[in-house]
Amino acid sequence: MKQVGIYGGSFNPIHNGHIALARQFLSAVGLDEVWFVVSPQNPFKVNDTLLDDDKRLELVQLALQGEPKMKACDFEFHLPKPSYMWNTLQKMGKAYPDCEFVLLIGGDNWTRFDRWYHAEDILSHHRIAVYPRRDDPVHADTLPENVQLIRAELLDISSTDIRQRIQQGRDIRQLVPSPVFEAITTQRLYLKEEKENESQ
């Protein structure tokens, strides 16, 4: 069975920290691949800063060029919304019977994992790998047997900061892969205020 890590997120936009973390997951968890599962816009929770689904997927695809063990995944685009991870994992298991899926989540998500939809079922059927977040410490001795804590080196990069830098006209080329920087720059992505001014 192919061991595949499911790395879900909005990736708004994807940045170097996401990719560096995926590389550490590959080696630390013994994965064959990491799939970046791009989360679709929740129709019940409109987020003005969230780029269109297809555009975020495109940026992830650009970012993963040259990373043969990582791939962009739009699986949740085709599921009922809002999409819950339990439903996603069940559907993916049927669509890819040759794969064993390992859920990759941050310490912030683990601290509230008991509130996830079908949390116990996820724990019963899948391995989970947790990476620490600075404000959400996780202790390995408190984790269930099939939950692994990754001692990952975290890059101090956030998508929120990148969007703010773009709005302020500051350089982001050191924070995102070169193809992503080129796409954001040439397509003038995340310049919401400019678009609003042009329409007035």
C-alpha positions as CSV (number, residue, x, y, z in Angstrom):
1,M,0.0,0.0,0.0
2,K,1.2,3.4,-0.9
3,Q,1.6,5.7,2.2
4,V,0.1,9.0,1.4
5,G,0.0,12.0,3.7
6,I,-3.1,14.2,3.5
7,Y,-2.1,17.8,4.0
8,G,-5.3,19.9,3.9
9,G,-5.5,23.7,3.9
10,S,-6.7,26.8,2.1
11,F,-3.1,27.5,0.9
12,N,-4.0,31.2,0.5
13,P,-1.3,31.4,-0.8
14,I,1.0,28.4,-0.5
15,H,4.4,29.4,0.7
16,N,7.9,27.9,1.4
17,G,7.0,26.9,4.9
18,H,4.3,24.6,3.6
19,I,6.7,22.8,1.3
20,A,9.5,22.6,3.9
21,L,7.1,21.0,6.4
22,A,5.9,18.5,3.7
23,R,9.5,17.5,3.1
24,Q,9.9,16.8,6.8
25,F,6.7,14.8,6.9
26,L,7.9,12.6,4.0
27,S,11.0,11.5,5.9
28,A,9.7,11.5,9.5
29,V,6.5,9.6,8.8
30,G,7.8,7.3,6.1
31,L,5.5,8.6,3.4
32,D,5.6,7.8,-0.3
33,E,3.8,11.1,-1.2
34,V,2.2,14.1,0.3
35,W,-1.0,15.4,-1.2
36,F,-1.9,19.1,-0.7
37,V,-5.7,18.9,-0.5
38,V,-6.8,22.4,-1.3
39,S,-9.9,23.3,0.8
40,P,-12.8,24.9,-1.2
41,Q,-14.5,28.0,-0.2
42,N,-17.2,27.3,2.4
43,P,-20.4,28.7,0.9
44,F,-21.8,29.3,4.4
45,K,-18.7,31.2,5.5
46,V,-17.6,33.8,2.9
47,N,-14.0,34.9,3.3
48,D,-13.2,38.0,1.3
49,T,-9.5,37.3,1.4
50,L,-9.8,33.8,0.1
51,L,-8.7,33.5,-3.5
52,D,-10.9,31.5,-5.9
53,D,-10.6,27.7,-5.5
54,D,-9.1,27.1,-9.0
55,K,-6.6,29.9,-8.6
56,R,-5.3,28.6,-5.2
57,L,-5.0,25.1,-6.8
58,E,-3.1,26.6,-9.7
59,L,-0.6,28.2,-7.3
60,V,-0.1,24.9,-5.4
61,Q,0.5,23.2,-8.7
62,L,3.1,25.8,-9.6
63,A,4.7,25.5,-6.2
64,L,5.1,21.8,-6.4
65,Q,7.0,21.7,-9.7
66,G,10.2,19.8,-9.1
67,E,8.7,18.0,-6.1
68,P,7.9,14.5,-7.4
69,K,6.7,13.2,-4.1
70,M,4.2,16.1,-3.6
71,K,1.0,16.8,-5.6
72,A,-1.9,19.3,-5.6
73,C,-5.2,17.7,-5.0
74,D,-8.7,19.1,-5.8
75,F,-10.6,16.2,-4.4
76,E,-12.7,18.3,-2.0
77,F,-13.8,20.6,-4.8
78,H,-16.1,17.7,-5.9
79,L,-17.6,16.9,-2.5
80,P,-20.7,18.4,-0.9
81,K,-19.9,21.5,1.1
82,P,-19.0,22.1,3.8
83,S,-16.4,19.3,3.4
84,Y,-15.5,17.4,6.6
85,M,-12.2,15.5,6.8
86,W,-14.0,12.2,7.7
87,N,-16.1,12.4,4.5
88,T,-13.0,13.3,2.5
89,L,-11.0,10.3,3.9
90,Q,-13.8,7.9,3.3
91,K,-14.3,9.0,-0.3
92,M,-10.6,9.0,-1.0
93,G,-10.3,5.5,0.4
94,K,-12.8,4.3,-2.2
95,A,-11.3,6.2,-5.0
96,Y,-7.7,5.1,-4.3
97,P,-7.9,1.6,-2.8
98,D,-4.1,1.2,-3.2
99,C,-3.4,4.0,-0.8
100,E,-3.2,4.2,2.9
101,F,-3.9,7.8,4.0
102,V,-2.2,9.5,6.9
103,L,-3.7,12.7,8.2
104,L,-1.2,15.5,8.7
105,I,-2.3,18.3,11.1
106,G,-0.9,21.1,13.2
107,G,-0.8,21.1,17.0
108,D,-3.6,23.8,16.9
109,N,-5.9,21.3,15.2
110,W,-4.9,18.5,17.5
111,T,-5.8,20.4,20.6
112,R,-9.4,20.7,19.4
113,F,-9.5,17.4,17.4
114,D,-12.2,16.0,19.7
115,R,-14.6,18.6,18.2
116,W,-14.0,17.4,14.7
117,Y,-16.8,15.6,12.8
118,H,-16.4,11.8,13.5
119,A,-13.1,12.4,15.3
120,E,-13.2,8.9,16.9
121,D,-13.8,7.3,13.5
122,I,-10.8,9.1,12.0
123,L,-8.6,7.9,14.9
124,S,-9.9,4.4,14.5
125,H,-9.2,4.2,10.8
126,H,-6.2,6.4,10.1
127,R,-2.8,7.3,11.4
128,I,-2.3,10.9,12.3
129,A,1.0,12.9,12.3
130,V,1.0,16.1,14.3
131,Y,3.5,19.0,13.9
132,P,3.9,21.5,16.7
133,R,2.7,25.0,16.5
134,R,4.4,27.6,18.6
135,D,1.3,28.5,20.6
136,D,-0.1,25.0,20.8
137,P,2.4,22.6,22.5
138,V,1.7,18.9,22.1
139,H,3.3,16.3,24.4
140,A,4.1,13.0,22.8
141,D,3.4,11.0,26.0
142,T,-0.3,12.1,25.9
143,L,-0.9,10.9,22.3
144,P,-2.9,7.8,21.3
145,E,-0.8,4.9,19.8
146,N,-1.6,5.8,16.2
147,V,-0.8,9.5,16.6
148,Q,2.8,10.6,15.9
149,L,4.4,13.9,17.0
150,I,6.8,15.3,14.4
151,R,9.7,17.4,15.7
152,A,9.5,19.6,12.7
153,E,11.6,22.7,12.1
154,L,9.0,25.5,11.4
155,L,9.6,28.4,9.2
156,D,8.2,31.7,10.5
157,I,6.0,32.3,7.4
158,S,2.3,32.8,7.3
159,S,-0.1,33.2,4.4
160,T,-1.8,36.1,6.3
161,D,1.5,38.0,6.5
162,I,2.2,37.3,2.8
163,R,-1.2,38.8,1.8
164,Q,-0.5,41.8,4.0
165,R,2.9,42.3,2.4
166,I,1.3,42.2,-1.0
167,Q,-1.3,44.8,0.0
168,Q,1.5,47.0,1.3
169,G,3.7,46.6,-1.8
170,R,6.4,44.8,0.1
171,D,8.6,42.0,-1.4
172,I,7.5,38.4,-0.9
173,R,10.0,36.7,-3.2
174,Q,11.9,35.0,-0.3
175,L,8.6,33.6,1.2
176,V,7.1,31.7,-1.8
177,P,8.4,29.5,-4.6
178,S,9.6,31.5,-7.6
179,P,6.7,30.3,-9.9
180,V,4.2,31.4,-7.3
181,F,5.9,34.8,-7.0
182,E,5.7,35.2,-10.7
183,A,2.1,34.3,-10.9
184,I,1.1,36.5,-8.0
185,T,3.0,39.4,-9.5
186,T,2.0,39.1,-13.1
187,Q,-1.7,38.4,-12.3
188,R,-1.8,41.0,-9.6
189,L,-3.3,38.6,-7.1
190,Y,-4.4,39.6,-3.6
191,L,-4.7,43.3,-4.6
192,K,-8.3,43.6,-3.5
193,E,-8.2,47.3,-2.7
194,E,-6.8,48.1,-6.1
195,K,-9.6,46.2,-7.8
196,E,-12.2,48.0,-5.7
197,N,-10.7,51.4,-6.5
198,E,-10.8,50.6,-10.2
199,S,-14.5,49.8,-10.1
200,Q,-15.4,53.1,-8.4
